[in-house]
Amino acid sequence: MLLEAAPPIFRSARRLKQFDLIDATQHALIGGGSAVVLPDAGGNHELIVGANDPTQPLAVMLPLDANFHIRVEAALRLHRRLFGRAAGPLPRALTLTPRHRLRLVRMVRALDGQSSGASYREIAAVLFETHQQSATEWKTSSIRAQTIRLVKDAETMVRGGYLRLLAGR
């Protein structure tokens, strides 16, 4: 979440120091500004505060892009948290189901195996703890197809596909 100096027309905008941030951690950024992590049971709030006067009232900056709806939900969570209410859960688009999380873990492990020189069959044996299959069984195995997809999808993630994950897609 990007926080910048509020324009003068936003008369009721508050300063960051007006909120209870006792449990927040703050780190200076190269080039000015700071990163603030505000812990929350439903998911931490990660704020980037632009290089401005700390006494300056702040506003949330949201780009009008394809992810605007997710950013608005995150901004509402932050607002609730800053004003002493329960922030609520992360926007659904930013949460991973247990199945999706398992698939991502398998993708990383599969890519690690491939980069170490392991064959698809060796990768599958580690990921799925499969019993030894004959060469004929392996060629038509659904586990083989799944292993190949995991490696290919992991390669796509490395080439920038992870940005879709970060955007909630």
N, C-alpha and C positions, 0 to 999 in steps of 0.2 A: 504494500500500500504506500503510495507516494503522498507525503504531506508537504505542502508549500505554503508560503505566506498568503493569507487570505486577502482578497482585495478589500479596500475600505468600505465598499457597499455591504460586505458581510459583517455588519456591526456586532452581531451576537456571537461571532466566532470566538472560540476559546484558545488560550495558550496551552501548550503541552504541559507546562508546569502546574496548571490548575487541576490536573487530574491526578488521581492516586496511582502513581507508577512505582511504588516502593519495591515491587518484585520484578520490575523490568530491568533488562540489561541494555546498556548503550555502548556503542563502539563508534569511534570517529572513522569517517570514510576519507579515502584519498581524494583530494580535490574539494573537500569541504562537505559539510552536512554530517549526518550520523545515521546509523542503523540502530533501531530500537526493537528488541524482542520483548513482547508483552505476553507472559505465559497465560494460558487459559486451558481449562480442562477439556474443552471441545476442540482445541487446536490453537496453537500459538498465533499471535498477530505479529507479523513482521512488517515494520514500518521503516520507510526511508524518509528522513526529515531533511529537506533541502538546506543549503547553506544560507541561513537567514538569522536574524536577531531572535534569540530565545524568548524575548518578551513579545514578539510578533504573534498575533492570532494566526491560527493555521486552518487550512482547508484541505480536503482530500481531492487529489487530482485523478480523474478517471478519463482515460481516452475513449472516444466514441469508436469502438472497434467491435469485432465479432464476439469478444469476450466481455462486453459491457455488462451483461446480465450477471455474470459470475462476480465481477468486480463490485457491482452494487450490493450483492448479497454479502460479500466480505466487508464492505464499508458499513453496512447495517450491523453486522456482528461486532465490528470495532466500536461503533457508536454505543451499542448496548453495553459493551464491556466498560468503556470509558465513563459511562453514566451510572455505573454501579449495578447494572442488571446482568443476568446470565446472558452471555453472548450467544449461546445456542450452538448447535452443531455446525461444522464446516458446510459450505454449499455442497450439495450432492455431487456436482460436477468435479469437486476437488477431493472427494473421498474415494478410496479404493475398496472394492468388495474383497473379501478374503480370497475368492477365486482369482480375481484380477491380480492381487498382490502375489499369489502363488505363481501365476504365469510370469509376472515380471521377474521374480526371483529365478525361476527356471530359465528365462531368457538370458539373464546375466550369467548364470552358471553354464549354460550352453555355449554362449559366446566365449567365455573363459576357456572352456574345454576345446573349442575349435581353435582359438588363438594359441593354445598349448600344443596343437597338432593332433588332438584326439579325433578319431573317426566318428561319424554319426552314430554308429553302433556302440562305440565306447561311451559317448555322451549319453545315449539313451539308457545304457546300463546303470549309469550313476544317477541320472535324473528320475528314472522310473523304477529302479531296482527290479528290472525285468529278469525273468529266467532266461537262460541261454536258448537262443532260437537258431534253427538251421538257417543256412544261407537263403533257401527258398522261402521259408517263413518270414525272414527279415525283409525280403524284397517287397512283400505285400502287406507288411505289418502297418497297422494304424499308428503304432508307436514310432516307427521310422518316419512316417509322414509328419507326425506331430513334432518330432525332433528337428527335422529339416525346417519346418515352419518357425520353430522357436529361434533357430540360428538366424534365419533370414530376417525375421522381425526384429531381432536384437541388432543386426547390422543396420537396419533401417533406423532404429532408435539412435544409434551412434552417429549416423549421418544427419541428424537433426530431427528425427521423428519424436524425440523426447519432448520437443516443444509442444506437440499436440497433447502429450500427457500433462504437461504443466498448465496447459490452457483448459484442462478438464475434458478433453475429447479422447 
